[in-house]
Amino acid sequence: MLTPGGISVQYRVTQGVYTGNQATIVGAVPAWLRINRQGNVFTAYTSADGVTWTLVPNSTKTIGVAGAFLAGMAVTSHQVTAMGSATFTNVALTTPPPVTCPNGWACTDIGPVTTSGNQALNGNVWTVSGSGTDIYGTADQFHYVYQTTAANNALAAHITAQTNTSVSAKVGLMFRLSTDPSAPYYAIYVTPSSGVEVQYRAAQGNSAGNAGAAIAGATVPQYLRVLRAGTTFTAYTSTNGVNWTLVPGSSKTLPNLTGSLLLGMAITAHNGAKVSTATLDGVTFATANAITSKREPHGWHSVRMS
């Protein structure tokens, strides 16, 4: 809702419970607003033109009520002695198309998540969401959007927003052997409060581990990249998407991550009762001849993954 002090996203999860404030951003009339419902997951967006929509950070909320909802326009003066009024134009109630995976991509939930994840691609901006308890331990729960690759290559992305469903909610980039919840993997993530982490599972069913220490204090927006050279994997961060810095201690040789691998975007709420949403742009796949794990690769051939 729009107020003189900005744009607020609010909710009440059950009958008679005190209203909560999910997110507040800067905004003033005129303003374009939109709310989306997918099952019992609700998300808010704003727009400058009514065509290109931007996720309100941290606005995604799971409300555990099934069935029909009322949807419409609400106005309050916030004073019992005064009348409030507002002008609305271009009001539209639409049924969103079924959630599909963009052409050339595969999309799936991994592990027994409580709420299905989803993904959308608008121009070069991805919006991905997922529930799940974590990507760690001996088995994972998360949403994965990926392609299959057999080459020495890398994936880079600019993560611009992330829902804070837990201090350790994760969104990032992952090489993975398969969609089995206990499969080997190598990944770099950004979290709301636990920094940037590089983690891996060396063998099927093994407990996951950390490759180097977390980069404390690092949050969105964040540029991340993962790189494969044979069975050696490394992770990088950047402040501009051009100059990349190796994450200290991130280089890891994983003999079980060999042959064709899955490579893509992973997101987990780190809270089985919630859904985390993130936006990413600049998602770019790169290949290089004779990549080695001992130096920054030269001769990149980059392809925007969209």
N, C-alpha and C positions, 0 to 999 in steps of 0.2 A: 504494500500500500504506500501511497505517496503522502507525505506530511510536509509542513513547512520546514522541518528540520532534516529532511532526506527521505530515502526510500527504505522502508522496513519490511522484513519478512517475518510474520508471526504465525503462531499455531496454538491449538489446544488439542492435546492428544486423546483425552477422554472427557466424558460428560462431567461438568462441574469443576474440572481441574483448572488451576490458574494458568492464564495464557503465557506462553513463552516467546522470547524474541530469538529468532534463528539467525538473522543477519541484518545489518544496517549499512547502507552506502550513501554517498553523496548523490543528491538528485533534486530536481525542481521542475515545475511545470514549464513548458509542455514536456511530457514524458510518455514513452511507450512501455507498457508493462505486459508481462505474460506469465501465466502459471501453467505447468504441464503436470499431468497425472499419468503414471505408468503403474497400474496395479494400486498398491498402497504407498507408492513413492512419489513425492511431490517436489517440484523444483521450480524456481523463479528465475525469470530472465528480464533484461532491459534491452532497449534498442534505441538508436538515434534516428532510425528511419522506418521502423516497422518491417524491415526486410532481413537485416543481419542482426541476430540476437546474441547477447552476451550473458553467460551464466552469472547470477549473483553469487559471489563466493560464499561458501558454507550455507547455501540456502536449501540444499537437499534435505528432506525430512521424511522418514518413514512413519506413517500413522497407521496403527494396527486396527483399522476399521475397514471391513469389506463392504461391498455392495454399492448402492447408489449414493452420490453426493450431490448437493446443490452447488451450482457454479454461477457466479454472477458478479454484479457491481455493488460495492458497499460504500456508504458515506456516513461519517459522523462528525459533528461539530466539536466534539470533546468538551462541550459546555451544555448544561441543561437549559440555559436561558437564551441560547442563540441557535439559529438555524444554519446548518452547513450546506453548501451546494457545490457541485462540480459538473464540468462538461466532458462527456466522453464521445469520441468518434471512432470509427473503424472497429466497432465491437464485433468480434467473431468468435463463435464456439465451434471448434473443429475436432474431428476425430483424428488423432495422429496416425500415420501409417504404421503397419506392424514393424517392430524393431528388426532390422535386417543388417547384415554385415556388408560393408561397402565392397564393390567388385574387386576381386584379387586378394581379399583378406578372408581369414577364418576367425570366428569369434565364438567363445565358449566360456562357461563357468567351469572351474576346476575344483573338485572336492565338493562336499555336501553343504553348499551355501544355503542360507535360509531364504534369500531373495535373489532372483535372477538379476544379473548385471546387464548393461546395454551399452551401446555406442552409437554415435552419430558423427558424420563428417559434413561440415558446412564450409565450402571453399577449401582452405587449408587448415581449418581449425577442427580438431577432434574434441568431442565431449564423451568421456568414458566413465562408467560407474560400476561399482561392484561391492558386494558384501563380503562375508568371510571373516574368519577369526584371525588369520595371519598367513604369511608365506614364510614358514620357518619350521623347526622341529623335523619330524619324519614324514609329514604330509601337509599339503597346502590347501587353502581355501581362498579363491580369488577369481576375478574375471580377467580373461586374456584375449587380446586382439593381435593376430600374428600372421606372418607369412612363413613359408618353408624355404630354407636356403641350404645349399651344400658348400658355398664358397667361403673363402676368407673375406669377411666383410664387417660392417659396423652399422649401428643404428643410432641416430642422434635425434633429440627432440627438445623443445622449449616448453617446459611445464609452467603454465601461467596461473593456475588456480587449483586448490585442493580443499575438499571438505574435511574439517577437523572432527572426524568421528572417534578419534583416539590420538593420543600423543604419538603413537607409533603406526598410524594409518600409513599405507605405502602406495605410491604410484611411481612407476619407472619403466625401465627397459630390461628385457630378459631374453637370453638364450636358454632354450629348454629342449631336452631330448624328446619328450612326448607330453601328452595331456594327462598322463597318469598323475594323480595327486602326489605320489612319492618319487617322481622322476628327478634325475639330476638336472641342475640348472646353474646359471650364473646371471646375476642381476644387479643393477644399481637403482636405488629408490631415493626419493625425497619424502620426508615425513613432516608433520606439523610442528613437532617439538623435539624429535630425537635426531635431527640432523640428516645428512645424506649418508646412506649406508650402502655398502657393497657386500652381498651375501651369495652363498653358493651351497649346493648339495653335490658332493663328489660322486656318490653312487646311489643306485636305486635303494630307497628306504633308509638311507643314512640320515643322521641328524644334520641339519644345515649348520653352517658356520659363517663367520665374518671374515672378509678379506680386508685386513687393515682396520683401523679405528674409524668410527663414524666422524664425519666432518661436523662438529658441533655448531649449532646455531644456524646452519644452512636451511633455508625454507624456500617456498615458491615466492617469486618466479625463479626458475632454475633451469639452466641448460645441462643436459646429461648426454653421455654417449657410452656405448659398450662396443668393444672391438674384439674380433676373433682372428687368431692366426694359428691355424691348425687346431690343437687342443689347448692353446694358451689364450686366456681371456684377460682383458684389461678394461678399466673404467676411467672416464674422464669427466671433468666439469668445465664450465666456461662461463664467463660473464657476458659474452656477446655472441656466442655461437660461431666465432671465427678462430679465436685463439684458445686452445684446449690445454688443460692442466691435468696430468696424471694424478689420480687419487692415490696417495701414498699407501703402499702395501696391497694394492688391488690386483696386481698381476697374479694369476693363478693358472697352473696347468692342471687340467681335468681330463684324464685319459678316457673317461666314460662319456664325455661330451664330444662325440666324433661323428663323422658322416653328416647326413642331412639333419639339420636342427631347425626348431621353431625359433623365430625371432620376432619380438613385438612388444606391445605395451601391456603392463600388468598393473592391476589395482586391487587392493583389499582394504576393507574398512577397519580391520583389526578389532572388530566388534560384530559378533554374529547377528545382533539385533538391529544394526544400522546399515545404511548404504552410503558409501563415499563416492563423490563425483569429482572429476578433475578435467581441466581443459589443457590441451597441448597444441602447439603449432610448430612449424618447421620440422615436421617428422620426415627425416631423410635417411635413405638407405645408401650406403657407399660401398664400393668394391675397389680393390687395388691389386695390382700384380706384385707378387713377391713380398707381401706384408710380412714383417718379422715382429716379434714381440719385444725387440730390443731398441726400437726407435719409432718415432712418430712416422706413420706411413706417408709416402709421397705418391704422386700420380693418381690421386683419388678420382674416381668416376662417380658422381653423386646423382641420385635420382630421387625426386620428391615423392614420398609414398602417400598417394592420395587417390 
